[in-house]
Amino acid sequence: MRRTLIFGLATVLAVAGCGVGETTQPESGAPASGGKVELSFLVFETPNLNAAFWDAAIARASAKVPEVTIKKLVTPNIDRTAYAKQLDAAGNLPDILQSVNPAGFAQAGKLAPFTDEELKNFIAPKAGAIGGKVYQLPYNTQVIPVVYYNKDLFTKAGITEPPKTYQELLDISKKLKDGGTTPFVVGGGGADTWADMYPLTGTVATDVYRKTPDWLLKRSQGAVKFTDPDFVAAAKKIEDLAKNEYIDPAGLSRSYADTEQAFRDGKGAMYPMGSWFATAADATKPAFEIGAFPWPSDDGSPVTPVFTGGGTLVSSTAKNVELAKKWALAFDEDKDNNDAFVKADGSIPAIKGYTPPADMGPVYNATVEIYQKGMADGSLFDAFSQEAGDGALPPGLADKAALGVQDLITGKKNAQQFAEFLDDEYAKATQ
Amino acid sequence: MTQTMRPRARVRARPAPSRKRPGRFLPGLGRFALFALPGLVAYALFVLVPIGMTAYNSLTNLNPFNPPTQFVGLRNYVSLLSDAEFGQALLNTVIITAIITVLANAGGLLIAMLLDRPTKLYVLLRGVFFTPVVLSSVVISVIWQAILTDDGLLNSALRGIGIDEPPGWLSDPDIALYSIAWIMTWQMLGFCVVVYLAGLQGVPRELNEAAAIDGASALQRFRNVTWPMLAPALTINVVMLLITGFKAYDQIRVITNGGPGNGTTVTMAFQVVQTAFVSNRIGYSSALAAVMLAIVAFISVVVLRFLQKREVSQ
């Protein structure tokens, strides 16, 4: 009996020891038998980027790199970064990843950097660099936020043109509210808490980043804090928008898709959202015409918050890193793929020589116009909470900020408390 | 006396079986152990080893994105004591658990008594009430999100009857937690119904008839005959609901993501996952998990013992 038990225990320990201590070695770089290497590719699905979209884009890239076959993995929800972390914790980081925030992964050596030569076709090859190295292909730019508005509701409220200053935005909001229309549609329900961030992203750009473009980098160095007056002022604007009932807190129960639908249904006049909404608006037109304007600053100076990057990443332990990078570049540089991204997700490709399809709709064109104006007048700034690279928020803080914005909107926190909360969370995240 | 007894005992104790079969005091146990071995190995691998790893990790500052990992002793546990978010998560978990334990038990018992009839219609209704139990929590969450969101079915109906500003079931920080508790109660109601039905069918009809002949009212018969006989069913339901409440995660992940606002509907299980896989603080989240395990184990054991004592005394 004792022997049996000892044998059992030894077996348990032996098997457990193997399982726990085992480290996965990257397989040989040579293609497997049949001349093909199977690489896993993590994607996420949204109403714009559905399964058919990814399948077609993958097929186009694979046609250019025939020695690779792709095994598509889909995240359970839009939060692909959190899911990638779970996979990584289990030792299963996919070989190639789409639009995952590289913060943390790169510093821990889990991603393969791209060389200058590999990045030669990108307009901003150093966008999102971490310690001077680029781990995520800077394939597109997004303006975050653009304020999309319902022209019918504006006209009904006697508003003839979009606001140019923040005061004008407030005046318009008052007119709309007095006329029985909720000025802003803001969501953030379910797993889509992030969807509530965009008004704050706008005010941080106009009130903080315009004065100090590398503010978040300075925050990482301890030179500034969220409780500094500029940031508190930016948060106070959101607090006041909610206090004046220009933002309906009930919208916080709406998922991203429901929020978009609420705007389409005319439940609010303005919809601060990323530029990816543009093509959705063009593809499925609502019953009204949509206009677009950038989030206005106090004095009307142009401020255009953008994020450039968001492309494909390659794991440093991919089965064949060079082939994975080759496939990632094929995926992000392919003209048809970029056309598909433009049409499905309103992206503004940051590839040299790329021109969007000529038949793009009016909302997309209005969005691109905002971006091009920002480029021309030098008013491009980072989009708060969207940053990648050295100036990014520490892992997890963007999620906390989104929850904090919900507190701002529901009145559970004022601007000062929100700023203190962010400083506390920043300290925890960087412990 | 002792000396004279000993040789006799030896003579009796040493016969042939001891040579044929080792472990004669527990005949066959070795063989049983062999059969149990796969189960033991699986249990060790998938339960004990992870618990051990969690306990070890809780004593480190493990963060896979911020190496190196260092041994920090009990620092994570000390930090927990002053962590307001942990306190909030614990409170939320206790509130959810208390609500579902009381409501699902009371509702389950009531429905079980209504359904304790042998006709086909009632058999069908039992199936209907049990359906939410077999559905995935994620499916249930999506259904209830569609009902409770601001533009959902419930508020549309309320607006339809003239309530212009219906409650924000999921967006109001003062209500959202109770909405989650209600959804979980609804999900677990069918389980309680089935367990109580099984208990009710074990109550001898003669006892109720005898009590009725003795002049006991329906309430007296329930209090003095039926309810005591349902003690084992109550034990099962309470323990299952406690465990369900303490591990609440899926519904929160899908419906509120811990919001609206910071910590409003965060439970302990949700905080463990968020801390580990969003903030990357696996060492700290392991301490959270260890404390959660200790709390659940303690409460389950205490409640189980109390209810089992009650079963005996009944």
Interface residues (C-beta under 8 A of the other chain):
Chain A: M1 T4 L5 G8 T11 V12 V15 A16 G19 V20 A82 K85 Q86 D88 A89 G104 F105 Q107 A108 G188 G189 G190 A191 D192 T193 D248 P249 A250 G251 L252 S253 R254 S255 D258 Q261 A262 D265 K267 P395 G396 D399 K400 L403 G404 Q406 D407 T410 K412 K413 F421 K428 A429 Q431
Chain B: P22 G23 L26 L29 G30 A33 L34 L37 L40 V41 A44 L45 V49 M53 N61 P64 F65 N66 P67 Q145 L148 T149 D150 D151 G152 G168 W169 L170 S171 D172 P173 R253 V254 I255 T256 N257 G258 G259 P260 G261 N262 G263 T264 Q274 A276 F277 V278 S279 N280 R281 I282
